[in-house]
Protein backbone atom coordinates (compact mmCIF):
# COMPACT_ATOMS: atom_id res chain seq x y z
CA UNK A 1 0.00 0.00 0.00
CA UNK A 2 2.93 2.36 0.54
CA UNK A 3 3.74 2.09 -3.20
CA UNK A 4 0.54 3.99 -3.95
CA UNK A 5 1.44 6.79 -1.52
CA UNK A 6 2.92 9.52 -3.73
CA UNK A 7 5.14 12.21 -2.28
CA UNK A 8 3.70 15.46 -3.65
CA UNK A 9 6.02 17.74 -1.68
CA UNK A 10 8.53 18.25 -4.55
CA UNK A 11 5.61 19.48 -6.68
CA UNK A 12 3.41 21.25 -4.13
CA UNK A 13 6.22 23.10 -2.31
CA UNK A 14 7.50 25.08 -5.31
CA UNK A 15 3.93 25.70 -6.50
CA UNK A 16 2.96 27.19 -3.14
CA UNK A 17 6.13 29.28 -3.13
CA UNK A 18 5.21 30.59 -6.58
CA UNK A 19 1.71 31.51 -5.43
CA UNK A 20 3.17 33.49 -2.52
CA UNK A 21 5.66 35.30 -4.76
CA UNK A 22 5.14 39.05 -5.08
CA UNK A 23 6.34 38.96 -8.69
CA UNK A 24 3.84 36.23 -9.57
CA UNK A 25 1.00 38.11 -7.90
CA UNK A 26 1.92 41.33 -9.74
CA UNK A 27 2.02 39.45 -13.05
CA UNK A 28 -1.30 37.75 -12.34
CA UNK A 29 -3.00 41.03 -11.42
CA UNK A 30 -1.58 42.69 -14.55
CA UNK A 31 -2.97 39.85 -16.64
CA UNK A 32 -6.40 40.11 -15.00
CA UNK A 33 -6.56 43.89 -15.49
CA UNK A 34 -5.42 43.55 -19.12
CA UNK A 35 -8.09 40.90 -19.74
CA UNK A 36 -10.77 43.14 -18.25
CA UNK A 37 -9.62 46.07 -20.38
CA UNK A 38 -9.59 43.89 -23.50
CA UNK A 39 -13.16 42.68 -23.05
CA UNK A 40 -15.00 45.78 -21.79
CA UNK A 41 -16.76 47.29 -24.82
CA UNK A 42 -16.92 50.80 -23.32
CA UNK A 43 -13.10 50.97 -23.26
CA UNK A 44 -12.71 50.29 -26.99
CA UNK A 45 -11.68 53.88 -27.91
CA UNK A 46 -8.78 53.85 -25.43
CA UNK A 47 -8.08 50.11 -25.24
CA UNK A 48 -4.61 50.19 -26.80
CA UNK A 49 -3.43 53.01 -24.55
CA UNK A 50 -4.80 51.40 -21.38
CA UNK A 51 -3.26 48.04 -22.24
CA UNK A 52 0.10 49.69 -22.88
CA UNK A 53 0.00 51.68 -19.64
CA UNK A 54 -1.13 48.87 -17.35
CA UNK A 55 1.26 46.36 -18.90
CA UNK A 56 4.12 48.84 -18.49
CA UNK A 57 3.19 49.55 -14.85
CA UNK A 58 3.01 45.82 -14.10
CA UNK A 59 6.34 45.18 -15.80
CA UNK A 60 8.05 48.02 -13.94
CA UNK A 61 6.62 46.73 -10.65
CA UNK A 62 7.94 43.23 -11.35
CA UNK A 63 11.33 44.67 -12.28
CA UNK A 64 11.44 46.74 -9.09
CA UNK A 65 10.59 43.70 -6.97
CA UNK A 66 13.29 41.67 -8.74
CA UNK A 67 15.82 44.46 -8.14
CA UNK A 68 14.86 44.62 -4.46
CA UNK A 69 15.17 40.83 -4.12
CA UNK A 70 18.57 40.96 -5.82
CA UNK A 71 19.77 43.66 -3.44
CA UNK A 72 18.66 41.58 -0.44
CA UNK A 73 20.40 38.48 -1.80
CA UNK A 74 23.62 40.43 -2.42
CA UNK A 75 23.98 41.53 1.19
N, C-alpha and C positions, 0 to 999 in steps of 0.2 A: 504494500500500500504506500510505502514511502517513495516508490518510484513515480507515482502519480502526483506527488507533492512538488510543485514547481516553485523555484525561488524567484520571485518577481522583483526582489530588491534591486538588482542591477538595472532593471528597466524602470521601475517606479521611482526610485531615488532621483535619478537625473531628470525625469519628467516633472517631478514635484519641484525640484530646484529651478527648472526652467519657468514653471508657472509662478514662482515667487520672484523671478528676476525683474528688476525695474525696467531693463531694456526691452524685455519681452512684453511687459504690460504696456509700455509706451508704444511699441510697434502694433500691438493688438488694438489699442484705442485709436491709433492713427488709421488703421485699416477699417475699423467700425465707422469712424467719422467720414472717411472717404467713401465708404459704401453708402452711407446715408445721403451724402451730398450727391452722389452719382444717380440715386434713384428718386430724389424728391423733384417732382416736375416744376415746382415754383422756382427752383434754383437754376433752371436751365440757362437763363441769360448770363449768369456769372459762374457757371459750373467749372469751367476750365481754370479760372482765377482762384476759386476756393480750393479746388483740388491741389493746385500748385502751392498755395499758401499753407494749407494744413499738412501736406506731405513734407514740405520744407521744415515746418515747425517741429513735426515729429522726428524728422531725420536729425535736426540740430539737437533736439533733446536727447536722442539716443547717443549721438556723438559726445555730448557733454557728460552723460552718465559714464560712457566708456572711458573718457579722459579722466574723470574723477576716480573710477575704479583702478585705472592704470597708475595714477598718482599714489593711491593707497597701497597698491601692490609694490611700488618702487621704494617705499619707505621702510 
